[in-house]
Amino acid sequence: NNYPNINIIETNSDYETFFESKRYAVEQLENITEATQYKLKQVLFRILEEAMIIDNTKSKNILKPHLSGEVIKLIIKDNPIYLKAFLYTDYEIEKMKERYL
């Protein structure tokens, strides 16, 4: 890959903070065991990996989504800054502007 990956979860504490915020919002999560919580974490990251949102369950780096040239062209015509939502760097956005505008 020629783009930097972005780490989705810097530490386990990030996941734990996320989970704790959901624990009190979702009644079914209030009384689950640590083993179940661990399994939920495993399954969540496996789903993210299989959906190609992260590279793997160990490093948890967010992967840049593939956009077709046609989609890029439409975004560039609307507002090139929107490519940042798809993890494009400023340099890549400038190159896409040169190509499609």
LUMMI-691549 format. One record per residue: residue in one letter; residue number from 1; z, x, y of N, C-alpha, C, O in turn. Coordinates in nm, 3 decimals, decimal comma, padded with zeros to 5 digits. Each point is the difference from the previous one (the first is absolute). Example, Ala and Ser with C-alpha at 12.3 -4.5 7.8 and 13.67 -1.06 7.14 Angstrom:
2
{a; 1; {00,780; 01,319; -00,569}; {00,000; -00,089; 00,119}; {00,000; 00,090; 00,120}; {00,066; 00,104; -00,002}}
{s; 2; {-00,138; -00,139; 00,107}; {00,006; 00,082; 00,119}; {00,073; -00,077; 00,109}; {00,017; 00,051; 00,111}}
REM end
This chain:
101
{n; 1; {00,000; 00,083; -00,120}; {00,000; -00,083; 00,120}; {00,000; 00,087; 00,125}; {00,065; 00,104; 00,004}}
{n; 2; {-00,137; -00,147; 00,097}; {-00,006; 00,078; 00,124}; {00,082; -00,064; 00,111}; {-00,028; 00,024; 00,118}}
{y; 3; {00,124; -00,102; -00,152}; {00,086; -00,065; 00,098}; {00,144; 00,014; -00,046}; {00,027; 00,008; -00,120}}
{p; 4; {00,063; -00,005; 00,214}; {00,141; 00,013; -00,040}; {00,051; -00,132; -00,057}; {-00,030; -00,108; 00,052}}
{n; 5; {00,108; 00,118; -00,158}; {00,067; -00,118; -00,052}; {00,126; -00,024; 00,081}; {00,055; 00,093; 00,059}}
{i; 6; {-00,011; -00,213; -00,057}; {00,121; -00,036; 00,073}; {00,104; -00,041; -00,102}; {-00,028; -00,082; -00,087}}
{n; 7; {00,147; 00,138; 00,096}; {00,103; -00,032; -00,097}; {00,059; -00,137; 00,032}; {00,053; -00,021; 00,109}}
{i; 8; {-00,063; -00,070; -00,204}; {00,045; -00,138; 00,020}; {00,153; -00,010; 00,001}; {00,057; -00,075; 00,079}}
{i; 9; {00,007; 00,148; -00,166}; {00,146; -00,004; -00,008}; {00,048; 00,145; 00,007}; {-00,015; 00,076; -00,095}}
{e; 10; {00,071; -00,039; 00,208}; {00,043; 00,138; 00,019}; {00,110; 00,039; -00,099}; {-00,004; 00,110; -00,055}}
{t; 11; {00,097; -00,196; 00,033}; {00,111; 00,029; -00,090}; {00,036; -00,126; -00,075}; {-00,044; -00,109; 00,035}}
{n; 12; {00,124; 00,124; -00,138}; {00,049; -00,118; -00,070}; {00,080; -00,091; 00,091}; {00,006; -00,121; -00,023}}
{s; 13; {00,056; 00,179; 00,125}; {00,079; -00,084; 00,090}; {-00,088; -00,099; 00,077}; {00,047; -00,108; 00,036}}
{d; 14; {-00,174; 00,144; -00,011}; {-00,092; -00,095; 00,064}; {-00,021; -00,122; -00,087}; {00,005; -00,114; 00,048}}
{y; 15; {-00,027; 00,137; -00,177}; {-00,016; -00,113; -00,091}; {00,129; -00,081; -00,007}; {-00,002; -00,123; 00,004}}
{e; 16; {00,114; 00,193; -00,013}; {00,129; -00,069; -00,009}; {00,027; -00,084; 00,124}; {00,053; -00,110; -00,010}}
{t; 17; {-00,089; 00,161; 00,127}; {00,016; -00,077; 00,123}; {-00,087; -00,126; -00,005}; {00,045; -00,109; 00,035}}
{f; 18; {-00,169; 00,126; -00,079}; {-00,091; -00,113; -00,015}; {00,060; -00,103; -00,098}; {00,005; -00,119; 00,029}}
{f; 19; {00,039; 00,169; -00,145}; {00,054; -00,090; -00,101}; {00,124; -00,074; 00,052}; {00,013; -00,121; -00,021}}
{e; 20; {00,075; 00,192; 00,086}; {00,121; -00,063; 00,052}; {-00,033; -00,110; 00,101}; {00,068; -00,103; 00,005}}
{s; 21; {-00,171; 00,125; 00,076}; {-00,039; -00,104; 00,096}; {-00,051; -00,125; -00,072}; {00,018; -00,111; 00,049}}
{k; 22; {-00,081; 00,131; -00,164}; {-00,051; -00,114; -00,077}; {00,109; -00,064; -00,085}; {-00,003; -00,120; -00,026}}
{r; 23; {00,101; 00,202; -00,016}; {00,107; -00,051; -00,086}; {00,070; -00,120; 00,064}; {00,033; -00,096; -00,070}}
{y; 24; {-00,010; 00,102; 00,199}; {00,073; -00,108; 00,067}; {-00,093; -00,111; 00,048}; {00,045; -00,108; 00,039}}
{a; 25; {-00,173; 00,134; -00,041}; {-00,097; -00,102; 00,040}; {-00,047; -00,083; -00,120}; {-00,043; -00,114; 00,016}}
{v; 26; {00,053; 00,172; -00,136}; {-00,047; -00,067; -00,122}; {00,120; -00,018; -00,093}; {00,053; 00,097; -00,055}}
{e; 27; {-00,014; -00,220; 00,037}; {00,122; -00,030; -00,076}; {00,000; 00,061; -00,140}; {00,104; 00,046; -00,047}}
{q; 28; {-00,219; -00,045; -00,021}; {-00,007; 00,051; -00,136}; {00,029; 00,150; -00,010}; {00,032; 00,049; -00,108}}
{l; 29; {-00,041; 00,023; 00,218}; {00,023; 00,144; -00,001}; {00,147; 00,037; 00,023}; {00,038; 00,116; -00,019}}
{e; 30; {00,043; -00,211; 00,059}; {00,138; 00,030; 00,038}; {00,084; 00,058; -00,113}; {00,085; 00,085; 00,025}}
{n; 31; {-00,107; -00,130; -00,147}; {00,088; 00,040; -00,110}; {-00,070; 00,073; -00,113}; {00,047; -00,004; -00,114}}
{i; 32; {-00,157; 00,071; 00,141}; {-00,069; 00,070; -00,108}; {00,071; 00,133; -00,028}; {00,067; 00,057; 00,086}}
{t; 33; {-00,084; -00,009; -00,207}; {00,064; 00,125; -00,041}; {-00,078; 00,120; 00,056}; {-00,114; -00,013; 00,045}}
{e; 34; {00,179; 00,129; -00,050}; {-00,068; 00,122; 00,044}; {-00,121; 00,030; -00,087}; {-00,102; 00,048; 00,048}}
{a; 35; {00,113; -00,078; -00,178}; {-00,112; 00,023; -00,092}; {-00,120; -00,088; 00,039}; {-00,114; 00,047; -00,002}}
{t; 36; {00,141; -00,170; 00,036}; {-00,108; -00,090; 00,042}; {-00,060; 00,046; 00,133}; {-00,121; -00,003; 00,018}}
{q; 37; {00,206; 00,045; 00,073}; {-00,049; 00,051; 00,128}; {-00,090; 00,122; -00,022}; {-00,105; 00,012; 00,063}}
{y; 38; {00,146; 00,077; -00,152}; {-00,080; 00,119; -00,032}; {-00,135; -00,041; -00,057}; {-00,103; 00,056; 00,036}}
{k; 39; {00,104; -00,154; -00,126}; {-00,124; -00,047; -00,062}; {-00,092; -00,064; 00,105}; {-00,121; 00,021; -00,002}}
{l; 40; {00,179; -00,098; 00,095}; {-00,079; -00,059; 00,108}; {-00,069; 00,109; 00,083}; {-00,117; -00,014; 00,037}}
{k; 41; {00,189; 00,120; -00,009}; {-00,056; 00,112; 00,077}; {-00,116; 00,063; -00,077}; {-00,106; 00,027; 00,058}}
{q; 42; {00,126; -00,004; -00,187}; {-00,107; 00,057; -00,082}; {-00,124; -00,088; 00,001}; {-00,111; 00,048; 00,017}}
{v; 43; {00,131; -00,176; -00,037}; {-00,112; -00,095; -00,006}; {-00,071; -00,007; 00,135}; {-00,123; -00,003; 00,005}}
{l; 44; {00,199; -00,001; 00,104}; {-00,061; -00,004; 00,133}; {-00,094; 00,118; 00,020}; {-00,114; -00,018; 00,041}}
{f; 45; {00,163; 00,139; -00,071}; {-00,084; 00,118; 00,022}; {-00,115; 00,008; -00,099}; {-00,106; 00,053; 00,033}}
{r; 46; {00,125; -00,104; -00,153}; {-00,111; -00,005; -00,097}; {-00,110; -00,094; 00,052}; {-00,118; 00,032; -00,009}}
{i; 47; {00,157; -00,145; 00,064}; {-00,098; -00,094; 00,057}; {-00,074; 00,065; 00,116}; {-00,123; -00,011; 00,009}}
{l; 48; {00,196; 00,078; 00,080}; {-00,065; 00,068; 00,113}; {-00,097; 00,108; -00,048}; {-00,106; 00,019; 00,059}}
{e; 49; {00,143; 00,051; -00,167}; {-00,089; 00,102; -00,056}; {-00,124; -00,063; -00,062}; {-00,112; 00,045; 00,026}}
{e; 50; {00,129; -00,149; -00,105}; {-00,113; -00,065; -00,066}; {-00,093; -00,068; 00,100}; {-00,120; -00,012; -00,025}}
{a; 51; {00,175; -00,032; 00,137}; {-00,083; -00,061; 00,105}; {-00,066; 00,106; 00,089}; {-00,072; -00,032; 00,094}}
{m; 52; {00,099; 00,159; -00,126}; {-00,055; 00,114; 00,072}; {00,046; 00,001; 00,147}; {-00,075; 00,041; 00,089}}
{i; 53; {00,197; -00,086; -00,067}; {00,060; 00,006; 00,132}; {00,073; 00,133; 00,016}; {00,004; 00,058; 00,109}}
{i; 54; {00,056; -00,009; -00,220}; {00,061; 00,132; 00,000}; {-00,067; 00,085; -00,108}; {-00,060; -00,053; -00,094}}
{d; 55; {00,071; 00,186; 00,108}; {-00,065; 00,089; -00,096}; {00,068; -00,001; -00,136}; {-00,068; -00,002; -00,103}}
{n; 56; {00,198; 00,005; 00,101}; {00,074; -00,008; -00,127}; {00,145; -00,036; 00,030}; {00,044; -00,001; 00,115}}
{t; 57; {00,029; -00,029; -00,222}; {00,138; -00,046; 00,018}; {00,097; 00,114; 00,029}; {00,115; -00,025; 00,037}}
{k; 58; {-00,159; 00,147; -00,051}; {00,088; 00,113; 00,028}; {-00,002; 00,036; 00,149}; {00,105; 00,005; 00,064}}
{s; 59; {-00,225; 00,020; -00,009}; {-00,008; 00,042; 00,140}; {-00,007; -00,117; 00,097}; {00,041; 00,012; 00,115}}
{k; 60; {-00,094; -00,126; -00,160}; {-00,004; -00,124; 00,080}; {-00,077; 00,016; 00,131}; {00,040; -00,058; 00,102}}
{n; 61; {-00,148; 00,134; -00,102}; {-00,082; 00,016; 00,120}; {-00,096; -00,118; 00,014}; {-00,068; -00,037; -00,096}}
{i; 62; {00,062; -00,021; 00,215}; {-00,093; -00,109; 00,026}; {-00,142; 00,056; -00,002}; {-00,027; 00,104; 00,060}}
{l; 63; {-00,062; -00,173; -00,128}; {-00,139; 00,041; -00,005}; {-00,082; -00,072; 00,107}; {00,023; -00,117; 00,029}}
{k; 64; {-00,116; 00,189; 00,027}; {-00,089; -00,059; 00,100}; {-00,095; -00,096; -00,071}; {-00,065; 00,038; -00,098}}
{p; 65; {00,055; -00,162; 00,145}; {-00,089; -00,095; -00,066}; {-00,146; 00,034; 00,026}; {-00,034; 00,055; 00,104}}
{h; 66; {-00,051; -00,089; -00,199}; {-00,143; 00,021; 00,017}; {-00,058; -00,116; 00,080}; {00,022; -00,116; -00,034}}
{l; 67; {-00,097; 00,148; 00,138}; {-00,070; -00,100; 00,079}; {-00,149; 00,029; -00,009}; {-00,042; 00,115; 00,012}}
{s; 68; {-00,037; -00,218; -00,032}; {-00,145; 00,019; -00,003}; {-00,050; 00,035; 00,140}; {00,068; -00,027; 00,099}}
{g; 69; {-00,186; 00,087; -00,092}; {-00,059; 00,031; 00,128}; {-00,017; -00,123; 00,087}; {00,016; 00,006; 00,122}}
{e; 70; {-00,049; -00,117; -00,185}; {-00,019; -00,125; 00,075}; {00,130; -00,047; 00,064}; {00,000; -00,044; 00,115}}
{v; 71; {00,110; 00,053; -00,188}; {00,130; -00,040; 00,054}; {00,040; 00,094; 00,113}; {00,047; -00,044; 00,105}}
{i; 72; {-00,066; 00,174; -00,126}; {00,032; 00,097; 00,105}; {-00,080; -00,031; 00,126}; {00,053; 00,003; 00,111}}
{k; 73; {-00,180; -00,031; -00,129}; {-00,087; -00,030; 00,115}; {00,051; -00,122; 00,077}; {00,001; 00,001; 00,123}}
{l; 74; {00,039; -00,105; -00,194}; {00,053; -00,121; 00,065}; {00,129; 00,030; 00,076}; {00,020; -00,049; 00,112}}
{i; 75; {00,067; 00,129; -00,173}; {00,126; 00,036; 00,066}; {-00,029; 00,083; 00,125}; {00,060; -00,024; 00,105}}
{i; 76; {-00,149; 00,120; -00,117}; {-00,036; 00,086; 00,114}; {-00,053; -00,085; 00,114}; {00,035; 00,023; 00,116}}
{k; 77; {-00,120; -00,120; -00,147}; {-00,057; -00,085; 00,105}; {00,107; -00,088; 00,065}; {-00,008; -00,028; 00,120}}
{d; 78; {00,107; -00,016; -00,198}; {00,106; -00,085; 00,055}; {00,099; 00,085; 00,080}; {00,016; -00,020; 00,121}}
{n; 79; {00,050; 00,113; -00,188}; {00,094; 00,089; 00,066}; {00,030; 00,116; -00,095}; {00,071; -00,019; -00,099}}
{p; 80; {-00,123; 00,138; 00,128}; {00,018; 00,114; -00,091}; {00,146; 00,033; -00,033}; {00,028; 00,054; -00,107}}
{i; 81; {00,062; -00,085; 00,196}; {00,141; 00,033; -00,023}; {00,054; -00,071; -00,124}; {00,099; 00,044; -00,059}}
{y; 82; {-00,162; -00,155; 00,020}; {00,044; -00,074; -00,118}; {-00,013; 00,083; -00,128}; {00,065; -00,029; -00,100}}
{l; 83; {-00,149; 00,134; 00,103}; {-00,013; 00,086; -00,118}; {00,131; 00,073; -00,030}; {00,021; 00,045; -00,112}}
{k; 84; {00,065; -00,033; 00,210}; {00,130; 00,064; -00,024}; {00,082; -00,079; -00,102}; {00,079; 00,058; -00,075}}
{a; 85; {-00,098; -00,188; 00,071}; {00,070; -00,082; -00,099}; {-00,042; 00,035; -00,141}; {00,072; -00,028; -00,096}}
{f; 86; {-00,190; 00,090; 00,082}; {-00,052; 00,043; -00,129}; {00,017; 00,151; -00,019}; {-00,069; 00,061; -00,082}}
{l; 87; {00,161; -00,003; 00,160}; {00,040; 00,140; -00,012}; {-00,107; 00,100; 00,045}; {00,000; 00,114; -00,045}}
{y; 88; {-00,089; -00,156; 00,131}; {-00,098; 00,094; 00,055}; {00,064; 00,081; 00,112}; {00,076; -00,053; 00,081}}
{t; 89; {-00,108; 00,181; -00,079}; {00,051; 00,088; 00,105}; {-00,083; -00,020; 00,126}; {-00,108; -00,059; -00,005}}
{d; 90; {00,158; 00,108; 00,118}; {-00,076; -00,007; 00,125}; {-00,135; 00,070; -00,016}; {-00,103; -00,049; 00,048}}
{y; 91; {00,104; 00,164; -00,115}; {-00,124; 00,074; -00,023}; {-00,100; -00,084; -00,081}; {-00,118; -00,007; 00,034}}
{e; 92; {00,165; -00,056; -00,142}; {-00,088; -00,083; -00,082}; {-00,053; -00,119; 00,078}; {-00,116; -00,038; -00,016}}
{i; 93; {00,199; -00,020; 00,101}; {-00,044; -00,114; 00,082}; {-00,110; 00,045; 00,096}; {-00,099; -00,070; 00,017}}
{e; 94; {00,117; 00,185; 00,045}; {-00,104; 00,052; 00,091}; {-00,131; 00,023; -00,075}; {-00,106; -00,033; 00,052}}
{k; 95; {00,114; 00,088; -00,172}; {-00,121; 00,023; -00,080}; {-00,066; -00,132; -00,037}; {-00,123; -00,010; 00,001}}
{m; 96; {00,201; -00,090; -00,033}; {-00,055; -00,131; -00,035}; {-00,065; -00,065; 00,123}; {-00,103; -00,065; -00,012}}
{k; 97; {00,164; 00,084; 00,128}; {-00,059; -00,053; 00,124}; {-00,135; 00,065; 00,025}; {-00,097; -00,068; 00,035}}
{e; 98; {00,089; 00,199; -00,053}; {-00,127; 00,071; 00,020}; {-00,105; -00,051; -00,097}; {-00,118; -00,013; 00,035}}
{r; 99; {00,160; -00,016; -00,155}; {-00,094; -00,044; -00,104}; {-00,048; -00,144; 00,020}; {-00,118; -00,029; -00,020}}
{y; 100; {00,208; -00,060; 00,060}; {-00,032; -00,143; 00,002}; {-00,023; -00,060; 00,138}; {-00,046; -00,114; 00,009}}
{l; 101; {00,075; 00,187; 00,098}; {-00,025; -00,057; 00,133}; {-00,124; 00,061; 00,064}; {-00,036; -00,036; 00,112}}
REM end
